[in-house]
């Protein structure tokens, strides 16, 4: 009979099934939603299930599984040798041209390429996928960009060592860069010594005399200095530029190298063949040009390392060693003492810690694993994870996270997740992945940077041809300018202007504009307890005009408690007993409240045989041979053949609400009623659940509305409870949606999107997961450091579990995108203004022209400006700290 009724309880309800096919496995329970509304929903649990239940697995991907599937089909390549936006465009072009590649994202700052392979490649075998990755890496290496596949599944120690090696490599390169700059500027000083003597003489200071100064005036000596500059500090730059040009992918180094070599060769030919009467000896120009460019590169590299310092700070929170506590089998592992008399502490790699192991953490040490405190009392600094500046008290039974710092006393912790699965490791991994996700606006910069170098080289050739064959004849006065040399040589003029065009252009600024701001923004977010999944998320969030909020666990604290129990014929303990049995394995806050209340009253909770959960409605199970349903009024009433009369239901609801007085004002409470039904009896009782409003709920809604963002309340709870909360926090009646199924929540968001609105959804539970996945930006509150379907589907995870972080994330997104737009505007404006000036557009009427060395200095300053402007984003964090 029970089996038949269980089948009946799962009879079709078209309004409960999703209109698209999805699958989800969460906490051991698999949910299947059929495409046809005529079919019913089925669940398969890892617990004991009634044999008659049929289970099927659909192949369609769920939005909750999307992050995992993306990781499975994506390979990461470490790519070195990228110098500018043109290099990025070239790498992306090489990868995208492969028929096995679905899409590719390239990040110059982190030297990473994320390649998403086509589904058919992934489906074949792991070996085929590995071969494809190695083949792509080889292609890039052949094109001049040394690449290799990044090893996956590394442990904590390997990940930390990888990053340390990367930082060490960058620091070594920075030291080499400084040495090159010192050498180059020594040559600049020597080569320009003659200019210094002329300047001193012109102001009446006659000190630069003697054989040494005469030697510096010698053109052959200057030519030697130029040759040393080209093949000394400028060697790597020139060879890289020539290799890139040879492979058909010229970059910034190609432009600088081509200009430097052209200036040197013309000067050398003029010097060695005086019969040509070119008088075009300007060896100091390539020396000064390389000096400015190398100085700019060194400063830029230093700024890049500083931009990634937040990631290094996160990595410093990963502890590679742990103290494993081993006790004898006779000892009580739950004893309150931190260490038993027979306990042994062994220092082992954190990768060797397993779930269930005990770990000792001393004061001042970083907690290496996620877990629960078994013994000890202390305060823990969680600021790097939650943004909370004050330390948090911890004792037996409290949850702690890896990466936090133990301050006062020793703690013995039982590991719940370790190694690469720990909180801090996931944060580092997700931040790293986020910095590899390009914002859509980056595609515009890439589209410009790709053909940019060819365009500049063409423009340079056109500049030379114009001034040599036409311009110097139409505007003869331009030959009087110093740039034409002492004799007003058209060849010197044309050559210098064409070199100016090559050198002053800066694709680097275009290439750095977006990734530097995204790098700083995502790292800063991680420090503030905002885990952002990519630059594309920041761009979408910055343009949000609607924020939809869940009620339970989002506007409220998500820690409800039983406030009253009412029944027709049974004691409160009986209602709580069977309700707790049904809800014991459920993860919803209301279920936990019922179980906690039963346990606090020392009620013996019976064992269930089969359990089925319908998100947003309730849970059904067999208790003592009879089916019991716990959930919403309509859902529970429809589970059984015997229906309770509407008059009795009204009386029951009135009774349970009447008991909920306790002298409390309902303004700060959400009062929800769940109903309990049993086979053969229908609804037999009701349980009132109260939940406190979050202290920052009202202020968060107010701040969002002040920004011009409309707020919605989407809840599966009763209209009365939802309206009460909405009124308290300041959400208008027309923006309240109650008694919604997960599908209906998704429908509300889809409707807004179809009207052209950009919607963010804020939630915390499994019933919010479809809406989080559908929204332009899904924001999940992470409660007690537990990962769930909501955090898997969300684009942003609020590690601090504070609603006010929604506004902080919005502010950060807007600040980051403001920097991106500033950088792009500067990069475009710089090139639009300086390239015509370098080509001599102001020379005929204003007698203004650049020299190649000045052009090189401006080019370097352009890149430095972009990186430095992105670094100013860090002031956003200081402002936030000052305000709090």
C-alpha positions in Angstrom: 0.0 0.0 0.0 2.8 2.4 0.9 4.5 1.7 -2.3 1.3 2.4 -4.3 0.8 5.6 -2.4 4.3 6.7 -3.0 3.8 6.2 -6.7 0.6 8.2 -6.4 2.4 11.0 -4.5 4.6 11.5 -7.5 1.7 11.9 -9.9 2.1 14.5 -12.7 2.0 18.2 -11.8 2.8 20.1 -14.9 3.5 23.3 -13.0 6.3 21.6 -11.1 8.3 20.4 -14.0 10.9 22.5 -15.8 10.1 23.3 -19.5 13.6 22.2 -20.4 15.5 19.0 -19.6 18.1 19.2 -16.9 19.9 16.9 -14.5 21.4 17.6 -11.1 23.2 15.6 -8.6 23.6 17.3 -5.2 24.6 15.7 -1.9 24.0 12.3 -3.2 20.6 12.9 -4.6 20.0 13.0 -8.4 17.1 15.0 -9.7 15.7 14.5 -13.2 13.4 17.0 -14.9 11.7 15.8 -18.0 11.1 17.9 -21.1 7.4 16.9 -21.4 5.0 18.2 -18.8 3.1 15.0 -19.1 5.9 13.1 -17.6 6.6 13.1 -13.9 9.8 14.0 -12.0 11.9 11.2 -10.5 14.7 11.2 -8.0 17.2 8.6 -7.1 18.8 8.7 -3.7 21.9 7.0 -2.3 19.8 6.1 0.8 17.4 3.1 0.8 14.8 3.7 -1.8 11.5 2.0 -2.4 12.1 -0.7 -5.1 9.3 0.4 -7.3 10.8 3.8 -7.9 12.2 4.1 -11.5 15.4 6.2 -12.1 16.7 7.6 -15.3 19.6 9.8 -16.1 19.3 12.4 -18.8 22.2 13.5 -20.9 21.3 17.2 -21.1 23.6 19.5 -19.1 22.3 21.4 -16.1 23.4 25.0 -15.5 24.7 23.7 -12.1 27.0 21.3 -13.9 28.3 24.0 -16.2 31.4 25.1 -14.3 32.5 21.5 -13.9 31.8 20.6 -17.6 33.7 23.7 -18.7 36.7 22.6 -16.6 36.5 19.1 -18.2 36.6 20.5 -21.8 39.1 23.2 -21.2 42.9 22.9 -21.2 45.2 25.5 -19.8 48.5 26.3 -21.6 51.3 28.3 -20.1 52.5 30.7 -22.9 55.5 32.9 -22.7 56.9 35.5 -25.1 53.8 37.7 -25.4 54.8 41.3 -25.4 51.8 43.3 -26.6 48.2 43.1 -27.8 49.4 42.0 -31.3 51.1 39.0 -29.6 47.8 38.1 -27.8 45.9 38.4 -31.1 48.4 36.2 -32.8 48.3 33.5 -30.1 44.5 33.5 -30.1 44.4 33.3 -33.9 46.8 30.3 -34.0 44.6 28.5 -31.4 41.3 29.4 -32.9 42.4 28.3 -36.4 42.7 24.7 -35.2 39.6 22.6 -36.1 39.6 20.9 -32.6 39.2 24.3 -30.8 35.8 25.7 -29.9 37.1 28.9 -28.4 40.2 30.4 -26.8 41.0 33.1 -24.2 44.5 34.5 -23.9 45.8 36.5 -20.9 49.2 38.2 -21.4 49.6 39.2 -17.8 49.2 35.7 -16.4 50.8 34.1 -19.5 47.9 31.8 -19.8 45.8 30.5 -22.6 42.5 28.8 -21.8 41.4 26.6 -24.7 37.9 25.1 -24.9 38.0 22.0 -27.1 35.0 20.9 -29.1 32.6 18.4 -27.6 33.5 15.6 -30.0 37.2 15.9 -29.1 36.5 15.7 -25.3 34.1 12.8 -25.8 36.7 10.5 -27.6 39.2 9.9 -24.8 41.5 11.6 -22.3 44.5 10.6 -24.4 43.0 12.4 -27.5 42.4 15.5 -25.4 46.0 15.3 -24.0 47.4 14.9 -27.5 45.4 17.9 -28.7 46.7 20.1 -25.9 50.3 19.1 -26.6 49.8 19.7 -30.3 48.4 23.2 -29.7 51.4 24.0 -27.4 53.8 22.8 -30.1 52.1 25.1 -32.7 52.5 28.1 -30.4 56.1 27.2 -29.8 56.8 27.0 -33.5 55.3 30.5 -33.9 57.7 31.9 -31.4 55.6 31.6 -28.2 57.0 28.9 -26.0 54.0 27.0 -24.6 53.3 23.9 -22.6 50.2 22.3 -21.1 49.6 23.2 -17.4 49.5 20.1 -15.2 46.1 19.6 -13.7 45.1 18.0 -10.4 48.2 19.4 -8.6 48.3 19.2 -4.8 48.7 22.1 -2.5 52.5 22.0 -2.4 52.8 21.7 -6.2 50.5 24.7 -6.8 52.3 26.9 -4.3 55.7 25.8 -5.8 54.4 26.6 -9.3 53.4 30.1 -8.3 56.7 30.6 -6.4 58.7 29.6 -9.4 56.7 31.9 -11.6 57.2 34.8 -9.2 60.9 33.9 -8.9 61.2 33.8 -12.7 59.6 37.2 -13.0 61.8 38.7 -10.3 64.9 37.3 -12.1 63.7 38.9 -15.4 63.2 42.2 -13.5 66.8 42.1 -12.3 68.0 41.4 -15.8 65.8 44.2 -17.1 67.3 46.6 -14.5 70.8 45.6 -15.6 69.9 46.1 -19.3 68.5 49.6 -18.4 71.6 50.6 -16.5 73.8 49.5 -19.4 71.6 51.2 -22.0 71.5 54.5 -20.1 75.3 54.4 -19.7 75.5 54.2 -23.4 73.0 57.0 -23.7 75.1 59.2 -21.4 78.2 58.5 -23.4 76.6 58.9 -26.8 74.9 62.1 -25.8 78.0 63.6 -24.1 78.7 65.8 -27.1 75.2 67.3 -26.8 75.9 68.0 -23.2 79.1 69.8 -24.0 77.3 71.9 -26.6 74.6 72.8 -24.1 77.2 73.8 -21.5 79.1 75.9 -24.0 75.8 77.7 -25.0 75.2 78.9 -21.4 78.8 80.0 -20.9 80.2 77.0 -19.0 83.4 75.9 -20.7 84.3 72.6 -18.9 83.8 69.8 -21.5 87.2 69.9 -23.1 90.0 67.4 -23.7 90.6 64.2 -25.6 87.8 62.3 -23.9 85.1 64.7 -25.1 86.7 64.9 -28.5 86.4 61.1 -28.6 82.7 61.3 -27.8 82.2 63.7 -30.8 83.7 61.1 -33.2 81.0 59.6 -35.4 82.8 56.2 -35.5 82.7 56.1 -31.7 79.0 57.0 -31.7 78.4 54.2 -34.3 80.2 51.8 -32.0 78.0 52.9 -29.1 74.9 52.3 -31.3 76.2 48.9 -32.3 76.8 47.9 -28.7 73.3 49.2 -27.7 71.7 47.1 -30.5 73.5 43.9 -29.7 73.9 44.4 -26.0 70.9 45.5 -23.9 68.7 45.7 -27.1 69.6 42.2 -28.4 66.6 40.3 -27.0 64.2 43.0 -28.1 65.6 43.1 -31.7 65.8 39.3 -32.1 62.3 38.8 -30.8 60.9 41.5 -33.1 62.7 40.0 -36.1 61.5 36.5 -35.3 57.9 37.7 -35.0 58.2 39.6 -38.3 59.6 36.5 -40.0 56.7 34.4 -38.8 54.2 37.0 -40.1 53.1 38.1 -36.6 54.9 41.4 -36.0 54.6 42.9 -32.5 55.7 45.9 -30.5 59.4 44.7 -30.6 59.1 44.5 -34.4 58.2 48.2 -34.6 61.0 49.3 -32.2 63.6 47.0 -33.7 62.7 47.9 -37.3 63.0 51.6 -36.4 66.3 51.2 -34.5 67.9 49.1 -37.2 66.7 51.5 -40.0 68.2 54.5 -38.2 71.5 52.6 -37.6 71.8 51.4 -41.2 71.1 54.8 -42.7 73.6 56.4 -40.4 76.2 53.7 -41.1 75.8 53.9 -44.9 76.0 57.7 -44.7 79.2 57.5 -42.6 80.9 54.8 -44.6 80.0 56.3 -48.0 80.5 60.1 -47.8 80.3 60.3 -51.6 76.5 59.8 -51.3 76.4 63.2 -49.5 73.4 61.9 -47.3 74.8 63.6 -44.2 72.4 61.3 -42.3 74.6 60.3 -39.3 72.4 60.2 -36.2 73.7 57.2 -34.3 72.5 58.7 -31.0 68.8 58.1 -32.0 68.8 54.3 -31.8 70.8 54.4 -28.6 68.3 56.9 -26.9 65.4 55.0 -28.4 66.4 51.7 -26.9 67.2 53.4 -23.6 63.7 54.9 -23.3 62.0 51.7 -24.5 63.9 49.4 -22.1 63.3 51.8 -19.2 59.6 51.8 -19.9 59.6 48.0 -20.2 61.3 47.7 -16.8 58.9 50.0 -15.1 56.0 48.3 -16.8 57.2 44.8 -15.7 57.6 46.1 -12.1 54.0 47.4 -12.2 52.7 44.1 -13.6 54.4 42.2 -10.8 52.8 44.6 -8.3 49.4 44.0 -10.0 49.7 40.3 -9.3 50.8 40.8 -5.7 47.3 40.2 -4.4 47.4 36.7 -5.8 50.8 36.2 -4.1 49.2 37.3 -0.9 46.4 34.8 -1.3 49.0 32.1 -1.9 50.8 33.0 1.3 47.7 31.8 3.2 48.1 28.2 1.9 50.0 26.1 4.4 51.9 23.3 2.8 52.7 21.5 6.1 50.3 20.3 8.9 50.6 18.7 12.3 48.7 15.4 12.1 47.5 14.3 15.6 47.5 10.5 16.1 46.0 9.0 19.2 45.7 5.4 20.3 42.5 3.5 19.5 41.5 3.5 23.2 41.5 7.3 23.4 38.3 9.2 23.0 38.8 11.3 19.8 36.1 13.8 21.0 37.8 14.5 24.3 37.8 18.2 25.2 41.6 18.4 25.8 43.6 19.6 22.8 46.1 16.8 23.2 45.7 13.5 25.0 48.6 12.2 27.1 49.3 9.4 24.5 48.8 11.6 21.4 51.6 12.0 18.9 52.0 15.0 16.6 53.6 14.3 13.2 54.4 17.1 10.7 53.3 16.0 7.3 52.6 17.6 3.9 49.0 19.1 3.8 48.4 16.9 0.8 48.7 13.8 3.0 45.9 14.9 5.3 42.6 13.0 4.8 39.0 13.8 5.7 38.5 12.8 9.3 42.1 13.3 10.4 42.8 15.5 13.4 45.2 18.4 12.9 46.8 20.6 15.6 47.1 24.4 14.9 49.2 26.5 17.2 48.7 30.3 17.9 50.0 32.4 15.1 49.8 29.6 12.5 47.6 29.5 9.3 44.9 26.8 9.5 45.8 24.3 6.7 42.5 22.6 6.2 38.7 23.1 6.4 37.1 21.4 9.3 35.4 21.5 12.7 37.0 22.4 16.0 37.2 19.3 18.2 39.0 20.9 21.2 40.5 24.2 22.2 39.4 27.9 22.3 40.8 30.7 20.3 40.0 33.7 18.0 40.6 33.4 14.3 41.4 36.1 11.8 39.0 35.4 8.8 39.6 38.8 7.1 41.2 37.4 4.0 38.2 35.2 3.3 35.3 37.3 4.5 36.6 40.8 4.6 35.6 40.9 8.3 38.4 42.9 10.2 37.5 41.6 13.7 38.7 38.2 14.8 36.0 35.5 15.3 35.8 33.4 18.4 36.0 29.6 17.8 35.5 26.7 20.2 34.3 23.0 20.0 31.8 22.5 17.3 32.7 25.7 15.3 33.6 25.6 11.6 37.0 26.9 10.5 38.4 27.4 7.0 41.8 27.0 5.5 43.7 30.2 5.0 42.5 31.8 8.2 44.9 32.5 11.0 44.7 31.2 14.5 45.6 33.9 17.1 45.2 33.0 20.7 45.1 29.3 21.7 45.8 25.9 20.2 43.0 24.2 18.3 42.5 20.6 17.4 40.5 20.4 14.2 38.8 17.5 12.4 39.4 17.8 8.6 36.3 18.0 6.4 38.1 19.0 3.2 41.8 19.1 2.4 44.4 19.9 -0.1 43.1 21.2 -3.4 39.5 21.0 -2.2 40.1 23.3 0.7 38.5 26.8 0.8 41.7 28.8 0.2 42.8 26.5 -2.6 39.5 26.8 -4.4 39.7 30.6 -4.0 43.2 30.7 -5.5 42.1 28.4 -8.3 38.9 30.3 -9.1 40.7 33.7 -9.0 43.3 32.4 -11.4 40.6 31.0 -13.7 38.7 34.3 -13.4 41.7 36.3 -14.5 41.9 34.1 -17.6 38.3 34.9 -18.6 38.2 37.9 -20.9 35.6 40.6 -20.6 33.6 41.0 -23.8 35.0 44.5 -24.3 38.5 42.9 -24.5 37.4 41.5 -27.9 37.2 45.1 -29.2 40.8 45.8 -28.1 42.0 42.5 -29.6 40.3 43.3 -32.9 42.2 46.6 -33.0 45.5 45.2 -31.8 45.6 42.4 -34.3 46.0 44.4 -37.5 47.5 47.4 -35.7 51.2 46.6 -36.3 50.7 46.1 -40.0 48.8 49.4 -40.2 51.5 51.2 -38.4 54.2 49.8 -40.7 52.2 50.7 -43.7 51.7 54.2 -42.3 55.4 54.5 -41.6 56.3 53.6 -45.2 53.7 56.1 -46.5 55.2 58.8 -44.2 58.7 58.3 -45.6 57.4 58.3 -49.2 55.3 61.5 -48.7 58.0 63.6 -47.1 60.9 62.4 -49.3 59.1 62.7 -52.6 56.3 65.3 -52.0 56.3 67.0 -48.6 59.8 68.5 -48.7 59.0 70.1 -52.0 55.5 71.4 -51.1 56.7 72.7 -47.7 60.4 73.6 -48.2 60.5 75.4 -44.8 60.3 72.0 -43.0 63.9 71.4 -43.9 64.9 74.2 -41.6 63.8 72.2 -38.6 66.5 70.5 -36.5 64.9 67.1 -37.3 66.2 67.5 -40.9 69.8 67.8 -39.8 72.2 70.7 -40.0 72.0 70.8 -43.8 68.2 70.3 -44.1 68.5 66.9 -45.8 65.1 65.5 -47.0 66.3 62.0 -46.5 67.1 62.6 -42.8 63.7 64.3 -42.3 61.8 61.5 -44.1 63.7 58.7 -42.3 63.3 60.2 -38.8 59.6 60.9 -39.2 59.0 57.3 -40.5 60.9 55.9 -37.5 58.8 58.2 -35.3 55.6 56.6 -36.6 57.0 53.1 -36.0 58.2 53.9 -32.4 55.5 56.2 -31.0 52.6 53.8 -31.8 51.7 51.6 -28.8 49.7 48.4 -29.2 50.9 47.5 -25.7 48.5 50.0 -24.2 45.6 48.5 -26.1 46.6 45.0 -25.0 47.0 45.9 -21.4 44.0 48.1 -21.0 41.5 45.4 -20.0 43.5 42.5 -18.5 45.4 44.7 -16.0 42.2 46.2 -14.6 40.5 42.7 -14.5 43.6 41.3 -12.8 43.6 43.9 -10.0 39.8 43.9 -9.7 39.4 40.1 -9.3 42.3 39.9 -6.9 40.9 42.8 -4.8 37.5 41.1 -4.8 39.1 37.9 -3.4 40.7 40.0 -0.6 37.3 41.5 0.3 35.6 38.1 0.4 34.1 38.4 -3.1 34.8 35.4 -5.3 34.3 36.5 -8.9 34.4 34.0 -11.7 35.7 36.2 -14.5 36.2 39.6 -16.1 33.0 39.0 -18.1 31.1 38.8 -14.8 32.4 42.2 -13.7 31.4 43.7 -17.0 27.8 42.3 -16.8 27.5 43.3 -13.1 28.5 46.9 -13.8 25.4 47.3 -16.1 22.8 45.6 -13.8 19.5 47.5 -13.4 17.5 44.9 -11.5 18.5 42.8 -8.4 16.2 39.9 -7.5 16.4 38.7 -3.9 15.4 35.5 -2.3 13.8 35.7 1.2 14.9 32.8 3.3 18.6 32.7 3.9 19.1 35.9 1.8 17.1 38.7 3.4 16.8 36.6 6.5 19.7 35.0 8.4 18.9 31.6 7.1 19.0 30.1 10.6 15.3 29.6 11.3 14.0 28.0 14.5 10.7 26.3 15.4 8.5 28.9 17.1 5.4 26.8 17.6 3.7 23.5 16.8 0.0 22.8 16.5 -2.0 19.6 15.8 -5.6 18.3 15.8 -5.1 15.1 17.7 -1.4 14.6 18.5 1.1 15.9 21.0 3.7 18.3 19.7 6.5 15.8 20.3 4.7 13.3 17.9 4.5 15.9 15.1 8.1 16.9 15.6 9.2 13.3 15.7 7.8 12.3 12.3 8.6 15.7 10.7 12.3 15.4 11.8 12.5 11.9 10.5 11.4 13.1 7.0 13.7 16.2 7.1 16.7 14.6 8.7 18.8 14.4 5.5 17.5 17.5 3.9 19.7 20.6 3.6 17.2 23.4 3.6 17.3 25.7 6.6 13.7 25.0 7.6 14.5 21.3 7.6 17.5 21.9 9.9 15.3 23.9 12.2 12.8 21.1 12.7 15.6 18.5 13.2 17.4 20.8 15.7 14.2 21.3 17.7 13.5 17.6 17.9 17.1 16.9 19.0 17.0 19.6 21.6 13.9 18.0 23.1 15.7 14.6 23.1 13.1 13.1 20.8 14.0 9.7 19.4 13.9 10.2 15.6 12.8 7.1 13.7 14.5 5.8 10.5 13.0 6.5 7.1 13.0 4.0 4.2 12.6 6.2 1.2 13.0 9.9 0.9 12.1 12.2 -2.0 12.5 15.9 -2.1 10.8 18.4 -4.4 12.7 21.7 -4.2 10.4 24.6 -3.2 7.6 22.3 -2.1 8.5 19.7 0.5 9.8 16.3 1.4 8.2 12.8 1.4 9.4 9.7 3.2 8.1 6.4 4.7 8.1 6.5 8.5 7.1 3.3 10.5 5.4 1.9 7.4 3.3 4.9 6.5 4.1 7.8 4.2 4.7 11.2 5.8 4.9 14.5 3.9 6.3 17.8 5.2 6.0 21.0 3.2 3.7 23.6 1.8 -0.1 23.4 2.4 -1.2 22.6 -1.1 1.6 20.2 -1.8 1.1 18.2 1.4 -2.6 18.1 1.0 -2.3 16.7 -2.5 0.0 13.9 -1.5 -2.7 11.8 0.0 -6.1 10.4 -1.1 -7.7 11.7 2.1 -7.8 15.5 2.0 -8.2 17.7 5.1 -11.2 20.0 5.0 -10.5 23.7 4.4 -12.1 24.7 7.6 -9.8 22.5 9.6 -6.8 23.8 7.8 -7.8 27.4 8.6 -8.3 26.5 12.2 -4.9 24.8 12.3 -3.1 27.7 10.7 -4.8 30.1 13.2 -3.7 27.9 16.1 0.0 27.7 15.1 0.1 31.5 14.5 -1.6 32.3 17.7 1.1 30.4 19.6 3.8 32.5 17.9 3.7 35.4 20.1 6.5 35.1 22.7 6.4 38.8 23.2 8.3 39.5 19.9 7.4 42.1 17.4 7.0 40.4 14.0 8.6 43.3 12.1 12.1 41.7 12.2 10.9 38.1 11.8 9.7 35.9 8.9 7.1 33.5 10.1 6.7 30.5 7.8 4.3 27.6 8.4 5.0 24.1 7.1 2.4 21.3 7.3 2.8 17.7 8.2 0.6 15.0 6.6 0.4 11.2 7.1 -0.9 8.4 5.0 -4.6 7.6 5.8 -5.1 10.8 7.8 -4.2 13.8 5.6 -2.7 16.8 7.3 -2.3 16.2 11.0 -0.2 19.2 12.2 1.6 22.4 11.4 5.0 23.8 12.5 5.7 27.6 12.5 9.3 28.5 11.7 10.6 32.0 12.5 13.7 33.5 10.9 15.4 36.8 11.9 16.0 39.5 9.3 19.6 40.1 8.5 20.8 43.3 10.2 22.1 44.7 6.8 19.1 43.7 4.7 17.3 47.1 4.9 20.4 49.2 4.4 21.5 47.0 1.4 18.1 47.4 -0.3 18.2 51.1 0.3 21.7 51.5 -1.1 20.8 49.5 -4.2 17.7 51.8 -4.8 19.9 54.9 -4.3 22.0 53.6 -7.2 18.9 53.5 -9.4 18.7 49.7 -9.3 15.2 48.2 -8.9 14.8 45.4 -6.3 12.6 42.4 -6.5 11.6 39.8 -3.9 11.2 36.3 -5.2 10.1 33.7 -2.7 8.4 30.4 -2.4 6.9 31.4 0.9 3.3 32.5 1.6 2.3 36.0 0.5 1.7 37.2 4.0 5.2 36.3 5.2 6.8 37.7 2.1 4.9 41.0 2.2 5.9 41.5 5.8 9.6 41.2 5.0 9.3 43.3 1.9 7.6 46.1 3.8 10.3 46.1 6.4 13.2 46.3 4.0 11.5 48.8 1.7 10.6 46.8 -1.4 7.4 48.0 -3.2 4.3 45.8 -3.4 4.4 45.6 -7.2 7.9 44.0 -6.9 6.9 41.2 -4.6 6.5 37.7 -5.9 5.4 35.0 -3.4 4.6 31.3 -3.5 6.9 30.8 -6.5 8.3 27.4 -7.7 12.0 27.4 -8.8 10.7 27.3 -12.4 8.5 30.4 -11.8 11.4 32.3 -10.2 13.4 31.5 -13.4 10.4 32.7 -15.5 10.3 36.1 -13.7 14.0 36.7 -14.5 13.6 35.5 -18.1 10.7 37.9 -18.6 12.7 40.8 -17.3 15.6 39.8 -19.6 13.3 39.6 -22.6 12.3 43.2 -21.9 16.0 44.3 -22.2 16.8 44.5 -18.5 20.1 43.2 -16.9 19.2 41.1 -13.9 21.3 39.9 -10.9 19.9 37.2 -8.7 20.9 36.8 -5.0 20.2 33.5 -3.3 21.6 30.8 -1.1 19.8 27.5 -1.6 19.2 24.7 -4.1 15.8 26.1 -5.1 17.6 29.3 -6.2 20.1 27.5 -8.4 18.0 27.7 -11.6 17.5 31.4 -11.2 21.1 32.0 -10.4 22.1 30.2 -13.5 19.6 32.1 -15.7 20.3 35.6 -14.3 22.9 37.8 -16.1 24.9 37.6 -12.8 24.1 35.0 -10.1 25.3 36.0 -6.6 25.3 33.3 -3.9 25.8 33.7 -0.2 28.1 31.0 1.1 26.9 29.9 4.6 29.5 28.2 6.9 31.9 27.8 4.1 29.8 25.0 2.5 29.6 24.6 -1.2 26.2 23.9 -2.6 24.2 24.0 -5.8 23.7 27.7 -5.4 27.4 28.5 -5.2 28.1 26.1 -8.1 25.6 28.0 -10.4 26.5 31.5 -9.2 28.9 33.9 -11.0 29.9 35.6 -7.7 30.1 33.9 -4.2 29.9 36.1 -1.1 32.3 34.4 1.3 31.5 36.8 4.1 27.9 35.7 4.0 26.8 39.3 4.3 24.1 40.8 2.1 25.9 44.2 2.1 28.6 42.5 0.0 26.2 42.7 -2.9 26.6 46.4 -3.0 30.4 46.0 -2.5 30.6 43.7 -5.5 28.6 46.2 -7.6 30.8 49.0 -6.5 33.9 47.0 -7.4 32.5 46.0 -10.8 31.7 49.6 -11.6 35.1 50.8 -10.5 36.9 48.1 -12.4 35.0 48.8 -15.6 35.6 52.5 -15.2 39.3 51.8 -15.2 38.9 49.6 -18.3 37.1 52.3 -20.2 39.7 54.9 -19.0 42.5 52.7 -20.2 40.9 52.0 -23.5 40.1 55.6 -24.0 43.7 56.6 -23.2 45.2 53.9 -25.5 43.0 54.9 -28.5 43.4 58.6 -27.9 47.1 58.3 -27.4 47.6 56.6 -30.8 45.1 58.8 -32.6 46.9 62.0 -31.4 50.6 61.0 -31.4 50.8 59.0 -34.6 49.8 62.0 -36.8 52.1 64.3 -34.8 54.9 61.7 -35.3 54.1 61.6 -39.0 54.8 65.4 -39.2 51.2 66.8 -39.5 52.2 69.8 -37.3 55.6 70.4 -39.0 54.6 72.7 -41.9 52.5 75.2 -39.9 53.8 74.9 -36.4 57.4 73.7 -36.9 56.7 70.9 -34.3 58.2 67.5 -34.8 59.2 64.5 -32.7 62.6 62.8 -32.6 62.7 58.9 -32.5 64.1 59.1 -28.9 61.1 61.3 -27.8 58.7 58.9 -29.5 60.2 56.0 -27.7 59.8 57.7 -24.4 56.2 58.6 -25.1 55.5 55.0 -26.2 56.9 53.7 -22.9 55.0 56.2 -20.8 51.7 55.1 -22.6 52.0 51.5 -21.3 53.1 52.7 -17.9 50.1 54.9 -17.6 47.7 52.1 -18.4 49.2 49.7 -15.8 49.5 52.4 -13.2 46.0 53.6 -13.7 44.8 50.0 -13.1 46.8 49.8 -9.9 45.0 52.9 -8.7 42.0 50.5 -8.4 43.6 49.3 -5.2 42.6 52.6 -3.7 39.0 51.3 -3.9 39.9 48.8 -1.2 41.5 51.4 1.0 38.4 53.6 0.6 36.2 50.8 1.7 38.3 50.1 4.8 38.3 53.8 5.7 34.5 53.9 5.4 34.0 50.8 7.6 
